[in-house]
Amino acid sequence: MSTAKVENVVVVGGGTAGWTAAASVARLIGANLNVVLVESDAIGTVGVGEATIPPFRTLHRLLKIDEAEFLSRVQGTFKLAIRFEDWRAVGHDYIHSFGFTGQGCWAAGFQHFWLKAKTLGFAEDYGRYAPELMAAKANRFGLLQENGLSYAYHIDATSYARYLRQLAEQDGVTRVEGKITEVRQTESGDISEVVLESGQTVKGDLFIDCSGFVSLLMDKTLGTEFEDWTHWLPCDRAIAVQTTSAGELTPYTRSIARESGWQWRIPLQTRVGNGLVYCSEFMSDDEARETLLDNIEGEVITEPRLLRFRTGQRVKHWNRNCIALGLAAGFLEPLESTSIHLIQRGVIRLLQMFPYGGIVESDREEFNRQMDAEFRYIRDFIIMHYHLTERTDSEFWRRCREMDIPGSLQHRLNLFRDTGRVFEAERDIFRENSWTQVMLGQGIEPKSYHPIVDMMGDRELRQFMQIQVQKVDSVLNKLPTHQEFINRYCPTAFS
């Protein structure tokens, strides 16, 4: 099946998703395309502040975005890790960092060498062998030519959308202001045009739905089915608030488990983004608001904002001549900072298989297959944090401990528990080190390690482990403090 040649691209909705799509299409493949973005100033965006993961930088390199300028514009700071507090048990914390921990070999990851060293009594904490983790704990950051750190950012989402809008308009994107009151379709069911409150119509060959939870095109118009995952991820609400900065500017996100959910803390240059993700079955909105406000630092500078959501995804991310991105495509809570990543991956996949000559079913099927796989891997990774807990202090955590989990996740947990092995799957953004750090942090102790480690004698293994520490220390000794680096490299215009 094919449609007419695609020349007119219509993006419905602004925010991070809409302007990422518009800017990317216009700058990277838009020479012979007419790109229009429709949004209404009367409709707000979720933009509560975002933490990102390292692949975020890939699209920026393609767009030739200057890092220092971008960070200055979005009040950005650097992110090396997420610190999980009280997830395994109240009073226990661990860090999931970017990059690699130690050095593995062709047959076994570093965790196998560490496991044997631990049985012999000369292994330090697993995180001691991770440069990003140790730099995060020391509040240090820098850009190194050799042995550079793997990093991402903390950014202000509203400022980021404005920044992308400027790029997009420079590259010829037309912004149309107005609220959409009608979506028209052809006899075959494809979307043909949207009608604004003013009566203006915007025609298109390909539509990109970035209308948020409303999902105006993908849901309201095309009726695309939604696969609900709340039986595994029961949190369905969040309250967000901004505060003034207090304390050191840390190069990591904090995730603090609470009685019926968890609290985020995202440090920007001039303020801090805070929020509480929770399950309304176990906590009322008033209780959530009180819990959040009782556990923040600094002065409150915005009115707490309530967000309602449902975890899951559309069974099709590309349906007919419409592609959904961001919240219009699905929602996975921001526990591992994957929201913008999924937007960017959808955009890059669209660019890779852009239907210049007309939409064909094989492209749609492949796009949907890849997006579905990535959503599911992230889903499993997030479920793991809830399920692997020793907490029994509330009904919420008891249910999370006892719930049935997807077979795909159960297999990964069993494999690591039995053998210490983690196999990297295609389309899984979380690699061996991420799975290992979280499973160890949440309390899984592997029963065995790979026998190839035994080829290294005890003395040689001790020296090997010492070398791993020396490598980490060598990196740390070259790094300024996070605040010093930001002051020199990318101070915000608002400071």
N, C-alpha and C positions, 0 to 999 in steps of 0.2 A: 504494500500500500504506500502511496506517496501523495503529497500535496503539491501545490504550486511552489515555485522557487521562493525562498525566504529572503525578503529584502527589508521588511519592516518589523522591528522588534519592539514590543511594548512591555515595559516593566511596570507592574502595578504594585505600588507601595514603595516607600523610601526606606529610611533606617539603614542599618548596617547591611542587611541582605540586599535591599533594592539598589543601593548605591554601589555596593561591591559588584553586583551583576552588571549594572550600567557602565561603570568605569572600566571593567575588564573587557566587556564585549567591544566597547568603543575603541579602547586603546590597543587591544591585541589583535582583533580580527575585523574591526569595523569599517575598513576602507570603503566598502561598497554597501554598507548597511545604514539604514535610518533608525536610530535608537531614540525612543521616547520613554520618559519615566513619568508616570501619573501618581501624584500624591496630594494629600490635603493637609494643610496646616492645622485643620480642626481635629485631625485624628492623630493622637500622640503615638509615640513609639515606646517600646519597652525600655530601651537605653538606660539601664541602671548602672552600668559600669561593667567592664569585661576583663577577665583574665584569659590568656591565650596559651597555646602550646607551640613548640618550635616550628612545625610545618606552616604556621601563619606567615613566616618570613618568605616562603617559597613564592607565593603570589606577589608579594611586594617586590621581590627581585625581578619577576617578569614585568611588572608595571614600572620598574626603574624608579621606585620611591626612595628618596633620600631618608635614611633611617633617623638621623639626628633631627632633621626638620620635622618629620612626622611625629616623633616622640615629643618634641617641644609643643607641637600643636595640640596633642591629645593628652597633655599632662602625664605622659607615659613614664613608667618605671620598668625595671627589668625583673624578669621572673625566672628563677632557676628550679623551682620546686613547689610542691604543696605540702604543708605540714598538717597532718591529721591528728587531732587531739580528742581524746576520750572515745574514739571509735571502737577500738578493741575492748577497752575497759576504762572506766572513769579513772583518771590519773595517768593513763598510758598514752604516749604519743609516738609517732614515727613520721618520717619524711619520705615522700615519693618524689624523687628528683629526676631531672632530664639527664640525657647522656648515658654513659656506661659506668658500671661498677666493676672495678678490677679488670683483669685480663683473662679471658677464657681461651679455649683451644678449639680445634675443628670439631671435636666430638662432644665437648661439654662446656657449658657456660661457667663463669667464675664462681657461681654459687656452689658448684661441686668441690672446687678447691677450698673454698671457705668452710664448707661443711666438714671436710676432713680435718682442716686446721682447728676447727672448733672442738672436735672430739679429742684432739691432742692437746688442747688447752692453750694455744697461742694465737687464736683468732680474736681480733677486736670486733666491735660492732660492725655489722655488714656495711652500714653507711660510711664507715671510716675510709672505705676504699673508693668512694665516689666523689670526684672533685666538685661537681655541681652541688651535691648535698652539703659537703663541708664548707663550701663558699657561702651557701645560703645560711647555714648556722652562724657563720662568722660575719654575716652582713657585708660580704665583699662581692665586688663585680668588676670586670674589665674585659676589654676586647684584646685577645692575645693572638699574635700571628701564628704561633705554634701551640699545639695542645689547647686550642680555644674551647671555651665553654659552650655547651648547648643551652640555648636560652629562648625565652619568649618575652611577652610584655604584659603589663597591666595598663589598660587604656580607659579613657572616658569614651563610652560608646556614642554619645551624642556628638561629641567633638569629632570622633572618627567618621561618622556619617557625613558631617559637614565637610571634612577634609576630602573624602571620596567624591562628594558632590562637586567640589571645585575641580578635581581632576577630570571627572566625567564631562562637565560642561566645557572645559578647555578642549576636550577631544570631540566636541560636537553633539553631545547628548542634549536633547530638548526636554526641559522639565515643564510639565503641564500641571497647573494647580487646579484642584477641584475634587469634589466627592463623587464617586461613581454611584449612579442610581440604577443602572441597567447594564447587563452584559448580554450581547446578542450573539447568536450562533448561526452557523450555516445549516442547511438541510441535513448534512452529514453529521452534525454535532460539534464540529470544530468551532472555536471562538472566532468571531469575525471582527467585533469592535466593542468598545466600552463607551457608555454614554454618561456624561457628567451632569451634575445638577444644573449647570448653566445651559444644557442642551448641546454642548459641543460633543462631537464623537471623535474617537481615536481608533483608527483601523490598524490591524496588524496581521502578520503572517505567523509570527511566533510570539506567544505571551509568556512572561515570567511572573509567577504569582509570588509576591513578597508582601502580602497583605497581613502577615502575622497570624495570630490565632483565628482570626475571622476566616481566613482561607477563602477569599471571595470567589476566586476562579476555580481552584482545584476541588473545593468542597461544595460551596454554595451553588456553583454553576454546573460543574461536571459530576458532582456527587461521588467523588472518589472515596472509596471505603477507607476507614481509619482502623488500624490494628492497635488495640488498647493493651498497654503493658502495666497498668496500675496494680495488677495482682502481684507483680514482682517489685514494682517501684511505687509504693502507695502514697508518697508525698504528692500533694496536689495544689499546694499554695505556697506563696512566698511573700514576705514583707521586706521591702528595701528602704534604706535610709542612708543619707550621706552625713558624715561628720568631719569636723576639722581634724587635721593630722595631730597625732599625739605619739611621742616616742620615736624610736629609730625607724628609718625608711627601709623596710625589709625587702630583700629580693625573693620573696616567696609569698604565696597565698596561704591564708589560714583557713582551715575547715574544722570547726569545733562541733562535735556531736552534742546535741541537746536531748531533752527527754523524749521528744517525738519528732525529731528531725535533726537539722544541722545548721550552723551559722557560718556565713562567709565573711572574710575580711580581706579587701583588696586595696592595697596602699597605692595611691597616686601621689603626684608631686605636691599638690596643694590641698588634698582632702583624702578621705578614706571612704570606699564603698562598703557598706555593710548590708547583710540581709539574713533572713531566717527562712529556710525551706522546711516545710512541715506538713504533716498529715492532718487534715481537718477532722478526721474521725476521732483523733485522740487529743487534739488541741484546738481550742476556739481561736478565732481571729484576735479577740481581745487578749487572750493568754499569750498568743504568739507575739503580739505587739509589745506586751509588757516584758516578755522574756528577752526580746531583742534589745529593747531600750535599757534594760537592766544590765546588759552584758556588752556594752560598747564603750569605747574610749573617745575622748574629745567631745566637743559641743555639737549637738544636732543642728544641721544647717538646711535640711529639707524636711518636708512633712512625710512621715512614713507612708509608703505606697503599697497597696495590696495587689498581688497578681494571682490569678487563678489559672491553672493549667491541667492538662491531661497528658500523661506520658504515653508515647507510642509514635507511630508513623503512618503515613499514607501507604496503602498497598502498592500504589504507583506514584513515583515522584515525577514521571513524565507521562501525561495522559493526553491523548490526541495532540493538539498543538500547544500544549501548556506544560510548563515545567515549574514545579513548586520549590522554593528555597526557604531556608530558615524556618520560622514557626509555622508557616503555611504547609510545610512538608512533614513536620513532626516535632516532637519535643523530647529531649533528654535533659534532665536536670543538670545544672552547671557544676556538678561535683568535681569533674575532671577537666573542666574548661574546654569543652568540645563544641560549643555552639557555633562560634565563628568558623571553626575548622570545617564543620559539615556544610556551611554555606560556601566556603571557598572550594571544597572538593566538588560540590555540585556545579559551581561555576566553571572550574577547570575541566570537568568532564564534558560539560556542554561545549566549551571551546574546542575540545579534542574531537568531538563528533558533530560539530555544528552543521545543520542540514541546509547548506547553501542551495542545493539543487532540489530540495523538497524533503519532507519528513518521511522516513521509512521505518517500518515496524522493527527491523533488526536493531536499529539505533536505539529506539525506545526500550526494547527488551534489555539491551546491554546496559544502558544507563540505569534502568531500574534494578537490574541484578547487582550492579556495583554499589549503588546507594543503599540497597536493602542489606547487603552484607556488611557494609561499614556501620550502619545503624545498629545492627545486631551485635557486632563485636563490642561496640561502645556500651550498648545496653548490658551485656554480660559483665563487662569490667566494672560498671557502676553497681550492679546487683551484688557483686562480690563484696564490696565494702560493707553493705548492710548485712549480708548473710553470715559473713565470717566475723561474728562478734561474740564476746563472752558476757555481754551485758544482759542482765535480767531485772534491771531496776524499774522497767516500765513495760506496759503491755505492748507498746510499739516495738521495742527491741526484742522482746520475747517472740513476737510474731515473725520478725525478720529472721531470727535465728532458726525458727522451726519451719519456715515456708519451703515449699518445693521450688526448685530452681530449674532453669532450662538445662536440658541434657548436655548441651554444648559447654556450658559453664561447669557442670558437675564433672565432666570428663577432664577438663583442665585442672580442677582442684584435686581430683583423684590422682592424676598423673604426677603432679608436683608433690603431693603428700607421699606417694609410694616411692618415687624415683628422683625427685628433685628436678625433673625435666620440664622445660617449657619450649614448645615448638611454635615458631612464628607462623602465623597464618596470613595468606594473601588478603589484603584490604583491612587488616587489623592495624590501626594506628599505634596501638600499644605493643611494644616489642618485648623481648625476653626480660630485659631489666625492669621494665615497669611491672609486669606480672609478678616477677620475683620479689621486688620491693614490697608490693602491697600484700602478697600472700604471707611473706615473712612478718611484715608489720602487723597483720591481722591475726597472726598466731599459728600458722601452719608450719610445722617442723618436719621436713622431709625425713623419711625413714632410712634412706640410703643415698649414696652419691655414685657418680659414674666410676666404674672401676679403672678407667684410664688414669685417674688421679693417683692411683697406687703405683704407677710407674715412676712417680717422683718420690724420692726418699724423704724421710721426715725432716732431715736437715735442709735439704734442697727446698722443700715446701716452706719451711720457716723463712728461708732467705727470699723466696719468691713472694711471700706475703709482706715481708718488710719492704721489698722493692715497690710493691703496689702503694704502700703508705708514703714512701719517699716521692713517688710520682705525684701523688695528691698534694703533698706539702710543697713541692716545687711550684705547682700552679698557684696555690694559695699565697705563697710569698711574693708573687708578682702582682697581686690584685690590690687596688685601693679599696676603700670602703664604698659601698653602694652609693651613698649620698655624695661623696667626693667625686665619683665618676659622673654622676648625673649633673652636678654643678658645672663640671667642665665640658661635658659632651652635649647635653640636650636640655638645658634649663628651660622650663616653660615660660612663655611670655606673661603668665599670670602670677609668677612668683615675685 
